[in-house]
Amino acid sequence: MIFGIVRGTVVSSVKSDTTPGTKYLLVDPCNQQAKMKGEYIVALDAVGAGPGELVIVSQGSSCRQTARTKDKPIDALIVGIVDLIEERGSLIFRK
């Protein structure tokens, strides 16, 4: 799993969407201190994340292990919204 910041919404008028009622978000991967890597991925939002939020993204076959995504053509899935990160006893991120 990786951390990322939600940068926007991805809209597609034509798609092979087998997961109705969900949205795709543009995510900028980052480290645990929310420093950007400058690469973007498109991820299915499973938790209701919004712009600017630090999220946890699952990629590859592991993101197809939920009831909603099982056997679906999904490569990246937002599985959590981060509230805080503590590293070695120090708080390094807080929502």
N, CA, C and O atoms as a printed pandas DataFrame, in Angstrom:
     atom_number atom_name residue_name chain_id  residue_number  x_coord  y_coord  z_coord
0              1         N          MET        A               1    0.841   -1.175    0.000
1              2        CA          MET        A               1    0.000    0.000    0.000
2              3         C          MET        A               1    0.886    1.239    0.000
3              4         O          MET        A               1    2.030    1.220    0.454
4              5         N          ILE        A               2    0.312    2.312   -0.526
5              6        CA          ILE        A               2    1.056    3.562   -0.607
6              7         C          ILE        A               2    0.201    4.709   -0.079
7              8         O          ILE        A               2   -1.024    4.606   -0.003
8              9         N          PHE        A               3    0.869    5.807    0.285
9             10        CA          PHE        A               3    0.178    7.031    0.640
10            11         C          PHE        A               3    0.033    7.890   -0.606
11            12         O          PHE        A               3    0.853    7.816   -1.520
12            13         N          GLY        A               4   -1.019    8.708   -0.637
13            14        CA          GLY        A               4   -1.198    9.643   -1.730
14            15         C          GLY        A               4   -2.125   10.772   -1.325
15            16         O          GLY        A               4   -2.920   10.642   -0.394
16            17         N          ILE        A               5   -2.009   11.892   -2.047
17            18        CA          ILE        A               5   -2.889   13.041   -1.830
18            19         C          ILE        A               5   -3.869   13.098   -2.990
19            20         O          ILE        A               5   -3.471   13.035   -4.153
20            21         N          VAL        A               6   -5.152   13.218   -2.670
21            22        CA          VAL        A               6   -6.173   13.329   -3.716
22            23         C          VAL        A               6   -6.058   14.710   -4.355
23            24         O          VAL        A               6   -6.128   15.729   -3.669
24            25         N          ARG        A               7   -5.882   14.734   -5.671
25            26        CA          ARG        A               7   -5.705   15.981   -6.406
26            27         C          ARG        A               7   -6.914   16.356   -7.254
27            28         O          ARG        A               7   -7.031   17.504   -7.680
28            29         N          GLY        A               8   -7.810   15.414   -7.504
29            30        CA          GLY        A               8   -8.979   15.742   -8.306
30            31         C          GLY        A               8   -9.802   14.519   -8.633
31            32         O          GLY        A               8   -9.516   13.415   -8.170
32            33         N          THR        A               9  -10.829   14.730   -9.437
33            34        CA          THR        A               9  -11.743   13.671   -9.861
34            35         C          THR        A               9  -11.500   13.363  -11.329
35            36         O          THR        A               9  -11.213   14.261  -12.120
36            37         N          VAL        A              10  -11.616   12.100  -11.687
37            38        CA          VAL        A              10  -11.481   11.681  -13.073
38            39         C          VAL        A              10  -12.863   11.323  -13.590
39            40         O          VAL        A              10  -13.548   10.476  -13.017
40            41         N          VAL        A              11  -13.274   11.972  -14.680
41            42        CA          VAL        A              11  -14.591   11.731  -15.280
42            43         C          VAL        A              11  -14.388   11.122  -16.648
43            44         O          VAL        A              11  -13.603   11.619  -17.456
44            45         N          SER        A              12  -15.108   10.037  -16.900
45            46        CA          SER        A              12  -15.040    9.367  -18.188
46            47         C          SER        A              12  -16.459    9.086  -18.652
47            48         O          SER        A              12  -17.218    8.406  -17.962
48            49         N          SER        A              13  -16.824    9.614  -19.832
49            50        CA          SER        A              13  -18.197    9.423  -20.308
50            51         C          SER        A              13  -18.404    8.040  -20.916
51            52         O          SER        A              13  -19.529    7.544  -20.964
52            53         N          VAL        A              14  -17.324    7.417  -21.381
53            54        CA          VAL        A              14  -17.408    6.063  -21.923
54            55         C          VAL        A              14  -16.423    5.195  -21.167
55            56         O          VAL        A              14  -15.221    5.460  -21.167
56            57         N          LYS        A              15  -16.934    4.156  -20.522
57            58        CA          LYS        A              15  -16.060    3.264  -19.758
58            59         C          LYS        A              15  -16.712    1.910  -19.580
59            60         O          LYS        A              15  -17.925    1.755  -19.723
60            61         N          SER        A              16  -15.896    0.955  -19.270
61            62        CA          SER        A              16  -16.381   -0.380  -18.961
62            63         C          SER        A              16  -16.451   -0.470  -17.448
63            64         O          SER        A              16  -15.629   -1.135  -16.818
64            65         N          ASP        A              17  -17.426    0.196  -16.874
65            66        CA          ASP        A              17  -17.507    0.288  -15.422
66            67         C          ASP        A              17  -18.372   -0.824  -14.852
67            68         O          ASP        A              17  -19.584   -0.871  -15.058
68            69         N          THR        A              18  -17.715   -1.706  -14.137
69            70        CA          THR        A              18  -18.444   -2.805  -13.497
70            71         C          THR        A              18  -18.609   -2.567  -12.000
71            72         O          THR        A              18  -18.958   -3.478  -11.250
72            73         N          THR        A              19  -18.355   -1.336  -11.576
73            74        CA          THR        A              19  -18.522   -0.957  -10.175
74            75         C          THR        A              19  -19.387    0.294  -10.088
75            76         O          THR        A              19  -18.877    1.369   -9.774
76            77         N          PRO        A              20  -20.680    0.179  -10.358
77            78        CA          PRO        A              20  -21.553    1.357  -10.354
78            79         C          PRO        A              20  -21.613    2.028   -8.987
79            80         O          PRO        A              20  -21.487    1.384   -7.946
80            81         N          GLY        A              21  -21.810    3.347   -9.026
81            82        CA          GLY        A              21  -21.948    4.103   -7.790
82            83         C          GLY        A              21  -20.638    4.499   -7.150
83            84         O          GLY        A              21  -20.627    4.981   -6.017
84            85         N          THR        A              22  -19.531    4.308   -7.851
85            86        CA          THR        A              22  -18.240    4.711   -7.305
86            87         C          THR        A              22  -17.608    5.750   -8.209
87            88         O          THR        A              22  -18.018    5.920   -9.357
88            89         N          LYS        A              23  -16.599    6.452   -7.682
89            90        CA          LYS        A              23  -15.931    7.465   -8.485
90            91         C          LYS        A              23  -14.438    7.172   -8.553
91            92         O          LYS        A              23  -13.877    6.466   -7.715
92            93         N          TYR        A              24  -13.825    7.735   -9.571
93            94        CA          TYR        A              24  -12.379    7.611   -9.734
94            95         C          TYR        A              24  -11.736    8.938   -9.357
95            96         O          TYR        A              24  -12.243   10.004   -9.707
96            97         N          LEU        A              25  -10.611    8.867   -8.638
97            98        CA          LEU        A              25   -9.916   10.060   -8.198
98            99         C          LEU        A              25   -8.479   10.064   -8.714
99           100         O          LEU        A              25   -7.872    9.012   -8.911
100          101         N          LEU        A              26   -7.953   11.258   -8.925
101          102        CA          LEU        A              26   -6.569   11.445   -9.319
102          103         C          LEU        A              26   -5.751   11.577   -8.030
103          104         O          LEU        A              26   -6.001   12.464   -7.214
104          105         N          VAL        A              27   -4.781   10.693   -7.860
105          106        CA          VAL        A              27   -4.001   10.638   -6.627
106          107         C          VAL        A              27   -2.520   10.848   -6.944
107          108         O          VAL        A              27   -1.974   10.240   -7.865
108          109         N          ASP        A              28   -1.888   11.716   -6.167
109          110        CA          ASP        A              28   -0.457   11.989   -6.282
110          111         C          ASP        A              28    0.250   11.227   -5.161
111          112         O          ASP        A              28    0.155   11.631   -4.002
112          113         N          PRO        A              29    0.959   10.135   -5.472
113          114        CA          PRO        A              29    1.657    9.380   -4.434
114          115         C          PRO        A              29    2.646   10.262   -3.666
115          116         O          PRO        A              29    3.236   11.188   -4.224
116          117         N          CYS        A              30    2.814    9.956   -2.378
117          118        CA          CYS        A              30    3.705   10.746   -1.525
118          119         C          CYS        A              30    4.308    9.856   -0.451
119          120         O          CYS        A              30    3.963    8.680   -0.332
120          121         N          ASN        A              31    5.219   10.439    0.332
121          122        CA          ASN        A              31    5.782    9.690    1.461
122          123         C          ASN        A              31    4.922    9.932    2.703
123          124         O          ASN        A              31    3.877   10.580    2.630
124          125         N          GLN        A              32    5.374    9.407    3.836
125          126        CA          GLN        A              32    4.583    9.508    5.063
126          127         C          GLN        A              32    4.488   10.926    5.609
127          128         O          GLN        A              32    3.679   11.193    6.497
128          129         N          GLN        A              33    5.309   11.841    5.086
129          130        CA          GLN        A              33    5.250   13.234    5.511
130          131         C          GLN        A              33    4.495   14.092    4.504
131          132         O          GLN        A              33    4.551   15.321    4.557
132          133         N          ALA        A              34    3.786   13.432    3.581
133          134        CA          ALA        A              34    2.962   14.075    2.547
134          135         C          ALA        A              34    3.795   14.877    1.548
135          136         O          ALA        A              34    3.312   15.865    0.995
136          137         N          LYS        A              35    5.046   14.459    1.311
137          138        CA          LYS        A              35    5.882   15.079    0.278
138          139         C          LYS        A              35    5.652   14.328   -1.027
139          140         O          LYS        A              35    5.838   13.113   -1.100
140          141         N          MET        A              36    5.247   15.066   -2.055
141          142        CA          MET        A              36    4.839   14.484   -3.331
142          143         C          MET        A              36    5.980   13.820   -4.081
143          144         O          MET        A              36    7.146   14.190   -3.946
144          145         N          LYS        A              37    5.605   12.824   -4.879
145          146        CA          LYS        A              37    6.560   12.148   -5.750
146          147         C          LYS        A              37    6.435   12.638   -7.185
147          148         O          LYS        A              37    7.302   12.356   -8.012
148          149         N          GLY        A              38    5.353   13.379   -7.493
149          150        CA          GLY        A              38    5.195   13.944   -8.824
150          151         C          GLY        A              38    4.684   12.979   -9.878
151          152         O          GLY        A              38    4.785   13.256  -11.074
152          153         N          GLU        A              39    4.146   11.864   -9.456
153          154        CA          GLU        A              39    3.550   10.894  -10.374
154          155         C          GLU        A              39    2.075   10.771   -9.996
155          156         O          GLU        A              39    1.724   10.822   -8.817
156          157         N          TYR        A              40    1.229   10.612  -10.985
157          158        CA          TYR        A              40   -0.202   10.511  -10.690
158          159         C          TYR        A              40   -0.729    9.131  -11.029
159          160         O          TYR        A              40   -0.271    8.491  -11.976
160          161         N          ILE        A              41   -1.708    8.674  -10.235
161          162        CA          ILE        A              41   -2.412    7.434  -10.537
162          163         C          ILE        A              41   -3.907    7.705  -10.440
163          164         O          ILE        A              41   -4.343    8.632   -9.757
164          165         N          VAL        A              42   -4.674    6.891  -11.127
165          166        CA          VAL        A              42   -6.131    6.962  -11.043
166          167         C          VAL        A              42   -6.570    5.796  -10.158
167          168         O          VAL        A              42   -6.217    4.645  -10.415
168          169         N          ALA        A              43   -7.337    6.102   -9.120
169          170        CA          ALA        A              43   -7.759    5.071   -8.174
170          171         C          ALA        A              43   -9.268    5.128   -7.947
171          172         O          ALA        A              43   -9.861    6.204   -7.876
172          173         N          LEU        A              44   -9.865    3.962   -7.838
173          174        CA          LEU        A              44  -11.277    3.860   -7.492
174          175         C          LEU        A              44  -11.427    4.225   -6.017
175          176         O          LEU        A              44  -10.678    3.729   -5.175
176          177         N          ASP        A              45  -12.384    5.083   -5.707
177          178        CA          ASP        A              45  -12.593    5.534   -4.334
178          179         C          ASP        A              45  -13.599    4.637   -3.633
179          180         O          ASP        A              45  -14.771    4.597   -4.005
180          181         N          ALA        A              46  -13.137    3.915   -2.615
181          182        CA          ALA        A              46  -14.019    3.017   -1.870
182          183         C          ALA        A              46  -14.435    3.587   -0.525
183          184         O          ALA        A              46  -15.192    2.951    0.209
184          185         N          VAL        A              47  -13.936    4.810   -0.184
185          186        CA          VAL        A              47  -14.172    5.335    1.167
186          187         C          VAL        A              47  -14.738    6.740    1.224
187          188         O          VAL        A              47  -14.956    7.260    2.318
188          189         N          GLY        A              48  -14.984    7.373    0.089
189          190        CA          GLY        A              48  -15.527    8.720    0.087
190          191         C          GLY        A              48  -14.501    9.806    0.329
191          192         O          GLY        A              48  -14.792   10.793    1.004
192          193         N          ALA        A              49  -13.307    9.641   -0.210
193          194        CA          ALA        A              49  -12.241   10.626   -0.040
194          195         C          ALA        A              49  -12.528   11.880   -0.857
195          196         O          ALA        A              49  -13.306   11.854   -1.811
196          197         N          GLY        A              50  -11.882   12.983   -0.463
197          198        CA          GLY        A              50  -12.075   14.247   -1.161
198          199         C          GLY        A              50  -10.754   14.916   -1.483
199          200         O          GLY        A              50   -9.699   14.460   -1.042
200          201         N          PRO        A              51  -10.806   15.994   -2.250
201          202        CA          PRO        A              51   -9.599   16.719   -2.650
202          203         C          PRO        A              51   -8.749   17.149   -1.458
203          204         O          PRO        A              51   -9.271   17.643   -0.459
204          205         N          GLY        A              52   -7.437   16.956   -1.571
205          206        CA          GLY        A              52   -6.504   17.364   -0.538
206          207         C          GLY        A              52   -6.296   16.369    0.585
207          208         O          GLY        A              52   -5.414   16.564    1.421
208          209         N          GLU        A              53   -7.082   15.310    0.626
209          210        CA          GLU        A              53   -6.946   14.350    1.718
210          211         C          GLU        A              53   -5.794   13.376    1.459
211          212         O          GLU        A              53   -5.530   12.978    0.325
212          213         N          LEU        A              54   -5.119   13.009    2.553
213          214        CA          LEU        A              54   -4.093   11.977    2.500
214          215         C          LEU        A              54   -4.799   10.628    2.598
215          216         O          LEU        A              54   -5.551   10.381    3.540
216          217         N          VAL        A              55   -4.552    9.753    1.613
217          218        CA          VAL        A              55   -5.259    8.480    1.545
218          219         C          VAL        A              55   -4.270    7.318    1.466
219          220         O          VAL        A              55   -3.089    7.501    1.170
220          221         N          ILE        A              56   -4.781    6.127    1.735
221          222        CA          ILE        A              56   -4.025    4.893    1.573
222          223         C          ILE        A              56   -4.564    4.205    0.324
223          224         O          ILE        A              56   -5.769    3.997    0.182
224          225         N          VAL        A              57   -3.646    3.856   -0.579
225          226        CA          VAL        A              57   -4.029    3.240   -1.851
226          227         C          VAL        A              57   -3.439    1.839   -1.930
227          228         O          VAL        A              57   -2.256    1.630   -1.661
228          229         N          SER        A              58   -4.282    0.892   -2.301
229          230        CA          SER        A              58   -3.843   -0.469   -2.573
230          231         C          SER        A              58   -3.749   -0.620   -4.087
231          232         O          SER        A              58   -4.612   -0.132   -4.817
232          233         N          GLN        A              59   -2.701   -1.296   -4.561
233          234        CA          GLN        A              59   -2.530   -1.468   -6.000
234          235         C          GLN        A              59   -2.361   -2.944   -6.354
235          236         O          GLN        A              59   -2.007   -3.768   -5.510
236          237         N          GLY        A              60   -2.621   -3.251   -7.619
237          238        CA          GLY        A              60   -2.431   -4.609   -8.114
238          239         C          GLY        A              60   -3.535   -5.548   -7.671
239          240         O          GLY        A              60   -4.655   -5.131   -7.380
240          241         N          SER        A              61   -3.192   -6.825   -7.628
241          242        CA          SER        A              61   -4.205   -7.844   -7.350
242          243         C          SER        A              61   -4.836   -7.705   -5.967
243          244         O          SER        A              61   -5.975   -8.129   -5.772
244          245         N          SER        A              62   -4.123   -7.120   -5.004
245          246        CA          SER        A              62   -4.696   -6.982   -3.660
246          247         C          SER        A              62   -5.883   -6.025   -3.624
247          248         O          SER        A              62   -6.726   -6.135   -2.733
248          249         N          CYS        A              63   -5.972   -5.091   -4.569
249          250        CA          CYS        A              63   -7.112   -4.160   -4.545
250          251         C          CYS        A              63   -8.380   -4.812   -5.096
251          252         O          CYS        A              63   -9.447   -4.199   -5.077
252          253         N          ARG        A              64   -8.273   -6.024   -5.576
253          254        CA          ARG        A              64   -9.456   -6.753   -6.068
254          255         C          ARG        A              64   -9.942   -7.784   -5.058
255          256         O          ARG        A              64  -10.568   -8.777   -5.430
256          257         N          GLN        A              65   -9.654   -7.549   -3.785
257          258        CA          GLN        A              65  -10.031   -8.495   -2.740
258          259         C          GLN        A              65  -11.255   -8.062   -1.941
259          260         O          GLN        A              65  -11.619   -8.734   -0.976
260          261         N          THR        A              66  -11.906   -6.950   -2.319
261          262        CA          THR        A              66  -13.111   -6.518   -1.607
262          263         C          THR        A              66  -14.344   -7.070   -2.317
263          264         O          THR        A              66  -14.261   -7.504   -3.466
264          265         N          ALA        A              67  -15.472   -7.052   -1.642
265          266        CA          ALA        A              67  -16.710   -7.538   -2.256
266          267         C          ALA        A              67  -17.075   -6.709   -3.491
267          268         O          ALA        A              67  -17.571   -7.252   -4.478
268          269         N          ARG        A              68  -16.832   -5.409   -3.438
269          270        CA          ARG        A              68  -17.175   -4.510   -4.545
270          271         C          ARG        A              68  -16.244   -4.668   -5.741
271          272         O          ARG        A              68  -16.667   -4.470   -6.880
272          273         N          THR        A              69  -14.981   -5.022   -5.500
273          274        CA          THR        A              69  -13.993   -5.055   -6.585
274          275         C          THR        A              69  -13.571   -6.457   -7.015
275          276         O          THR        A              69  -12.751   -6.603   -7.921
276          277         N          LYS        A              70  -14.111   -7.471   -6.388
277          278        CA          LYS        A              70  -13.714   -8.848   -6.711
278          279         C          LYS        A              70  -13.896   -9.131   -8.195
279          280         O          LYS        A              70  -14.967   -8.911   -8.762
280          281         N          ASP        A              71  -12.818   -9.629   -8.816
281          282        CA          ASP        A              71  -12.800  -10.005  -10.239
282          283         C          ASP        A              71  -13.154   -8.845  -11.173
283          284         O          ASP        A              71  -13.667   -9.069  -12.270
284          285         N          LYS        A              72  -12.883   -7.613  -10.748
285          286        CA          LYS        A              72  -13.146   -6.425  -11.569
286          287         C          LYS        A              72  -11.817   -5.891  -12.120
287          288         O          LYS        A              72  -10.763   -6.161  -11.544
288          289         N          PRO        A              73  -11.854   -5.147  -13.215
289          290        CA          PRO        A              73  -10.630   -4.604  -13.803
290          291         C          PRO        A              73  -10.156   -3.339  -13.079
291          292         O          PRO        A              73  -10.165   -2.245  -13.643
292          293         N          ILE        A              74   -9.746   -3.513  -11.827
293          294        CA          ILE        A              74   -9.307   -2.390  -10.993
294          295         C          ILE        A              74   -7.829   -2.588  -10.656
295          296         O          ILE        A              74   -7.422   -3.675  -10.246
296          297         N          ASP        A              75   -7.024   -1.525  -10.833
297          298        CA          ASP        A              75   -5.593   -1.616  -10.542
298          299         C          ASP        A              75   -5.183   -0.791   -9.327
299          300         O          ASP        A              75   -4.122   -1.034   -8.751
300          301         N          ALA        A              76   -6.004    0.182   -8.925
301          302        CA          ALA        A              76   -5.687    0.998   -7.754
302          303         C          ALA        A              76   -6.987    1.324   -7.021
303          304         O          ALA        A              76   -7.979    1.705   -7.642
304          305         N          LEU        A              77   -6.973    1.172   -5.698
305          306        CA          LEU        A              77   -8.175    1.348   -4.888
306          307         C          LEU        A              77   -7.835    2.141   -3.636
307          308         O          LEU        A              77   -6.905    1.790   -2.910
308          309         N          ILE        A              78   -8.588    3.214   -3.379
309          310        CA          ILE        A              78   -8.412    3.976   -2.142
310          311         C          ILE        A              78   -9.137    3.213   -1.036
311          312         O          ILE        A              78  -10.352    3.021   -1.089
312          313         N          VAL        A              79   -8.368    2.779   -0.027
313          314        CA          VAL        A              79   -8.933    1.941    1.025
314          315         C          VAL        A              79   -8.991    2.630    2.383
315          316         O          VAL        A              79   -9.543    2.075    3.334
316          317         N          GLY        A              80   -8.423    3.844    2.487
317          318        CA          GLY        A              80   -8.463    4.539    3.770
318          319         C          GLY        A              80   -8.125    6.011    3.639
319          320         O          GLY        A              80   -7.408    6.420    2.726
320          321         N          ILE        A              81   -8.655    6.803    4.568
321          322        CA          ILE        A              81   -8.322    8.220    4.685
322          323         C          ILE        A              81   -7.510    8.357    5.972
323          324         O          ILE        A              81   -7.962    7.950    7.042
324          325         N          VAL        A              82   -6.324    8.926    5.865
325          326        CA          VAL        A              82   -5.395    9.000    7.001
326          327         C          VAL        A              82   -5.766   10.162    7.920
327          328         O          VAL        A              82   -5.964   11.289    7.466
328          329         N          ASP        A              83   -5.856    9.870    9.214
329          330        CA          ASP        A              83   -6.113   10.895   10.223
330          331         C          ASP        A              83   -4.819   11.394   10.844
331          332         O          ASP        A              83   -4.643   12.594   11.055
332          333         N          LEU        A              84   -3.912   10.464   11.137
333          334        CA          LEU        A              84   -2.619   10.866   11.667
334          335         C          LEU        A              84   -1.594    9.772   11.419
335          336         O          LEU        A              84   -1.933    8.604   11.229
336          337         N          ILE        A              85   -0.318   10.186   11.425
337          338        CA          ILE        A              85    0.795    9.242   11.289
338          339         C          ILE        A              85    1.789    9.562   12.389
339          340         O          ILE        A              85    2.234   10.700   12.540
340          341         N          GLU        A              86    2.127    8.531   13.156
341          342        CA          GLU        A              86    3.130    8.666   14.198
342          343         C          GLU        A              86    4.314    7.797   13.791
343          344         O          GLU        A              86    4.138    6.630   13.438
344          345         N          GLU        A              87    5.507    8.356   13.839
345          346        CA          GLU        A              87    6.707    7.623   13.461
346          347         C          GLU        A              87    7.759    7.787   14.550
347          348         O          GLU        A              87    8.184    8.901   14.856
348          349         N          ARG        A              88    8.171    6.671   15.127
349          350        CA          ARG        A              88    9.189    6.679   16.178
350          351         C          ARG        A              88    8.843    7.614   17.334
351          352         O          ARG        A              88    9.707    8.321   17.854
352          353         N          GLY        A              89    7.584    7.610   17.726
353          354        CA          GLY        A              89    7.147    8.414   18.855
354          355         C          GLY        A              89    6.834    9.870   18.549
355          356         O          GLY        A              89    6.419   10.618   19.435
356          357         N          SER        A              90    7.033   10.278   17.293
357          358        CA          SER        A              90    6.752   11.667   16.915
358          359         C          SER        A              90    5.580   11.720   15.945
359          360         O          SER        A              90    5.469   10.888   15.045
360          361         N          LEU        A              91    4.722   12.688   16.133
361          362        CA          LEU        A              91    3.593   12.887   15.235
362          363         C          LEU        A              91    4.109   13.609   13.996
363          364         O          LEU        A              91    4.607   14.731   14.095
364          365         N          ILE        A              92    3.994   12.973   12.824
365          366        CA          ILE        A              92    4.519   13.600   11.610
366          367         C          ILE        A              92    3.429   14.047   10.647
367          368         O          ILE        A              92    3.700   14.805    9.716
368          369         N          PHE        A              93    2.202   13.587   10.860
369          370        CA          PHE        A              93    1.083   14.049   10.033
370          371         C          PHE        A              93   -0.181   14.014   10.875
371          372         O          PHE        A              93   -0.427   13.057   11.609
372          373         N          ARG        A              94   -0.975   15.062   10.761
373          374        CA          ARG        A              94   -2.291   15.099   11.399
374          375         C          ARG        A              94   -3.246   15.810   10.450
375          376         O          ARG        A              94   -2.926   16.863    9.898
376          377         N          LYS        A              95   -4.417   15.223   10.270
377          378        CA          LYS        A              95   -5.443   15.778    9.386
378          379         C          LYS        A              95   -5.948   17.097    9.906
379          380         O          LYS        A              95   -6.818   17.711    9.290
